[in-house]
Amino acid sequence: MKQLLGTIIALFISFFVLVSSLFFAVGLSIVGFIMSKSHNRKMKSNEDKEARIIEGEYSEVTHS
């Protein structure tokens, strides 16, 4: 009888842990997806600003 009760309690706890971890995994996946979309938009706008910068050496040009 004690083993049956212990088994039922263990199954109940394991089922609860499994379901709660599934909710956390799905919830965090959705949040991560939304955050990655907003992060990509910010990075794209920064890339547009950086695209106007020309890198290289600077030398002054004088017209004679």
Secondary structure, 3 states (H helix, E strand, C coil): CHHHHHHHHHHHHHHHHHHHHHHHHHHHHHHHHHHHHHHHHHHHHHHHHHHCCCCCCCCCCCCC
